[in-house]
Amino acid sequence: MATRDHRRDTPPPRTGGSEAETLRGFLDYLRTSVAAKVDGAPEPEVRTAAVRSGTNLLGLLNHLTYVERAIFLGEHVADWQATFRAAPEDSVAEVVARYRTAVERANDVLDGCTDLAAPVPRPGSGSRPGKPAPSVRWALAHMIEETGRHAGHADILRELIDGSTGR
């Protein structure tokens, strides 16, 4: 095992006082944390399963990219299990860049939302007939839960890879 990188944890964000500012602040905090866990992780360990379920660090970020697109852009995902695997030809940098692009596009949608009870607007080709969009509040709460859950997995997987800890 490599030497431990004892980085200091980044504290939770100080957000504005509104519900929307708080939810967005915590979601962005988690998004940054999970991307940082994957960014710079070595090959082939980043895609090697460290647990019996087959979960690997790169696959977690690939999955979160699809979740961001589904929740905030309305993109359909036919096989959720497949999202936990990055393509063999995908580099770490490419998967991280795709995730950050998905987050940026999701934030563009959220920037136009003023009512947390309203449905998430589905831009252009993101509309899914017969599948109503969730409320902005639900989408934000779900993404905090989903990203936080997988950020915890990523913490453990990255530490197993090279001893790196911290947010």
Buried (B, 14 or more C-beta within 10 A) or exposed (E): EEEEEEEEEEEEBEBEEEEBEBBBBBBBBBBBBBBBBBBEBEEEBBBBEBEEEEBBBBBBBBBBBBBBBBBBBBBEEEEEEEBBBBEEEBEBEEBBBBBBEBBEBBBEBBEEBEEBEEBBBBBEEBEEEEEEBBBBBBBBBBBBEBBBEBBEBBBBBBBBBBEBBBB
